[in-house]
Structure formats: C-alpha cells, structure tokens
Amino acid sequence: MLHLLYILAFTILAVIAVANLIRNLIMFSFDRERTYPAMNHQGKFGYSSSNKQFAPHPELLDGAGNLIKEPLLVMRSINVEDARQQLDALYEASPGRKVENQEEG
C-alpha cells in the first residue's frame, strides 16, 4: 500500500513539473516578443518612442567609435604539437612557475 502511495505522489509531482516546464517555455516565448521601454539618465522609464537611439555595446566599436563589421571570433585550427608547445610556453612564463623554480634551485 505504501508503495502505491509513493508511486502516486511522485507521478503527481512529475506531472506538475512537466506542466510547469511547458507553461514556462510558452511564457518565455511570448516574453521574447515583448519590447520593454528603455531607462533614461534619471533612472525613470521613458515611454516615448521618439527618443529611442541605438547604443551598441563598447566591445562592438573600434578605436574610432565605428561599428565593427567583421567577425569577433576567428578560430584557426592548429595541430596538437603546436598547442602543446604554446601551453608549455605559457606555463613556463607564469609567475607561479618562477617561484617553484627558485625553490627547487
């Protein structure tokens, strides 16, 4: 009898959890489409759409303040031996490594 009660309780909890997950996903998808007003310099929300300006993140600007049009992350493939040499060089140049070398010598 106790086993049936245990199974029933966890089945109800599982149904509640799945229903809550589905409800949150639906609400999240509706929330993504909503636009929020921007805050002005006094900390108050400005509801006027006439003074909306696009302010890009500083990392998207070059030294002159212009938007960067190129990719921000460029990955190149290197072989394992080159990667190992670069990691060894970084390890040897680290401050903690110099302290260890002085203690050993």
C-alpha beads as a LAMMPS data file, in Angstrom:
LAMMPS data file: protein, C-alpha beads

105 atoms
104 bonds

1 atom types
1 bond types

-500.0 500.0 xlo xhi
-500.0 500.0 ylo yhi
-500.0 500.0 zlo zhi

Masses

1 110.0

Atoms # bond

1 1 1 0.000 0.000 0.000
2 1 1 2.815 2.362 0.862
3 1 1 4.446 1.641 -2.486
4 1 1 1.326 2.676 -4.368
5 1 1 1.086 5.893 -2.391
6 1 1 4.776 6.565 -3.133
7 1 1 4.300 5.964 -6.876
8 1 1 1.145 8.092 -6.948
9 1 1 2.837 11.004 -5.142
10 1 1 5.822 11.063 -7.473
11 1 1 3.613 10.677 -10.546
12 1 1 1.642 13.740 -9.463
13 1 1 4.872 15.645 -8.815
14 1 1 6.222 14.656 -12.243
15 1 1 3.026 15.793 -13.994
16 1 1 3.151 19.124 -12.131
17 1 1 6.833 19.596 -13.039
18 1 1 6.272 18.849 -16.738
19 1 1 3.220 21.111 -16.870
20 1 1 5.187 23.888 -15.186
21 1 1 8.047 23.417 -17.675
22 1 1 5.710 23.659 -20.654
23 1 1 3.972 26.712 -19.194
24 1 1 7.309 28.441 -18.576
25 1 1 8.511 27.717 -22.114
26 1 1 5.328 29.160 -23.585
27 1 1 5.515 32.253 -21.379
28 1 1 9.193 32.686 -22.263
29 1 1 8.414 32.606 -25.979
30 1 1 5.719 35.278 -25.518
31 1 1 8.063 37.347 -23.355
32 1 1 10.773 37.390 -26.046
33 1 1 8.435 39.204 -28.435
34 1 1 7.587 41.912 -25.927
35 1 1 9.555 45.175 -26.062
36 1 1 10.436 46.980 -22.883
37 1 1 10.937 50.745 -22.552
38 1 1 14.469 51.970 -22.042
39 1 1 15.552 53.804 -18.908
40 1 1 16.639 57.417 -19.261
41 1 1 19.541 59.062 -17.433
42 1 1 17.364 59.875 -14.403
43 1 1 16.555 56.209 -13.810
44 1 1 12.958 56.543 -14.988
45 1 1 11.422 54.606 -17.841
46 1 1 10.901 56.658 -20.957
47 1 1 7.804 55.599 -22.842
48 1 1 8.251 57.966 -25.761
49 1 1 9.353 56.158 -28.900
50 1 1 10.643 59.370 -30.485
51 1 1 13.859 59.459 -28.435
52 1 1 14.904 55.827 -28.958
53 1 1 18.529 55.572 -30.001
54 1 1 20.613 52.522 -30.725
55 1 1 23.575 52.381 -28.354
56 1 1 25.889 49.490 -29.262
57 1 1 27.988 47.670 -26.720
58 1 1 31.510 49.175 -26.409
59 1 1 33.108 45.887 -27.488
60 1 1 31.373 46.206 -30.866
61 1 1 33.169 49.501 -31.578
62 1 1 36.672 50.021 -32.913
63 1 1 39.125 52.665 -31.684
64 1 1 37.425 55.431 -33.671
65 1 1 33.951 54.576 -32.378
66 1 1 32.694 52.918 -35.574
67 1 1 30.792 49.627 -35.593
68 1 1 32.894 46.563 -36.356
69 1 1 31.603 44.714 -39.419
70 1 1 33.922 41.708 -39.190
71 1 1 33.521 38.571 -37.076
72 1 1 34.553 38.983 -33.459
73 1 1 35.830 35.449 -33.026
74 1 1 38.092 33.817 -35.567
75 1 1 39.280 30.334 -34.817
76 1 1 42.097 28.677 -36.652
77 1 1 42.949 25.046 -36.372
78 1 1 46.365 24.046 -35.120
79 1 1 47.845 20.646 -34.582
80 1 1 48.298 19.059 -31.183
81 1 1 52.055 19.607 -31.050
82 1 1 51.716 23.381 -31.642
83 1 1 49.036 23.626 -28.983
84 1 1 51.209 21.692 -26.547
85 1 1 54.191 23.987 -27.218
86 1 1 52.063 27.094 -26.666
87 1 1 50.672 25.709 -23.411
88 1 1 54.148 24.746 -22.217
89 1 1 55.409 28.254 -23.018
90 1 1 52.535 29.807 -21.081
91 1 1 53.200 27.501 -18.140
92 1 1 56.900 28.273 -18.116
93 1 1 56.210 32.029 -18.285
94 1 1 53.637 32.011 -15.465
95 1 1 54.566 33.752 -12.178
96 1 1 53.840 30.680 -10.075
97 1 1 56.267 28.607 -12.108
98 1 1 59.137 31.032 -11.401
99 1 1 58.559 30.674 -7.645
100 1 1 58.655 26.874 -7.946
101 1 1 61.906 27.017 -9.945
102 1 1 63.560 29.233 -7.326
103 1 1 62.526 26.886 -4.504
104 1 1 63.916 23.863 -6.360
105 1 1 67.268 25.516 -7.180

Bonds

1 1 1 2
2 1 2 3
3 1 3 4
4 1 4 5
5 1 5 6
6 1 6 7
7 1 7 8
8 1 8 9
9 1 9 10
10 1 10 11
11 1 11 12
12 1 12 13
13 1 13 14
14 1 14 15
15 1 15 16
16 1 16 17
17 1 17 18
18 1 18 19
19 1 19 20
20 1 20 21
21 1 21 22
22 1 22 23
23 1 23 24
24 1 24 25
25 1 25 26
26 1 26 27
27 1 27 28
28 1 28 29
29 1 29 30
30 1 30 31
31 1 31 32
32 1 32 33
33 1 33 34
34 1 34 35
35 1 35 36
36 1 36 37
37 1 37 38
38 1 38 39
39 1 39 40
40 1 40 41
41 1 41 42
42 1 42 43
43 1 43 44
44 1 44 45
45 1 45 46
46 1 46 47
47 1 47 48
48 1 48 49
49 1 49 50
50 1 50 51
51 1 51 52
52 1 52 53
53 1 53 54
54 1 54 55
55 1 55 56
56 1 56 57
57 1 57 58
58 1 58 59
59 1 59 60
60 1 60 61
61 1 61 62
62 1 62 63
63 1 63 64
64 1 64 65
65 1 65 66
66 1 66 67
67 1 67 68
68 1 68 69
69 1 69 70
70 1 70 71
71 1 71 72
72 1 72 73
73 1 73 74
74 1 74 75
75 1 75 76
76 1 76 77
77 1 77 78
78 1 78 79
79 1 79 80
80 1 80 81
81 1 81 82
82 1 82 83
83 1 83 84
84 1 84 85
85 1 85 86
86 1 86 87
87 1 87 88
88 1 88 89
89 1 89 90
90 1 90 91
91 1 91 92
92 1 92 93
93 1 93 94
94 1 94 95
95 1 95 96
96 1 96 97
97 1 97 98
98 1 98 99
99 1 99 100
100 1 100 101
101 1 101 102
102 1 102 103
103 1 103 104
104 1 104 105
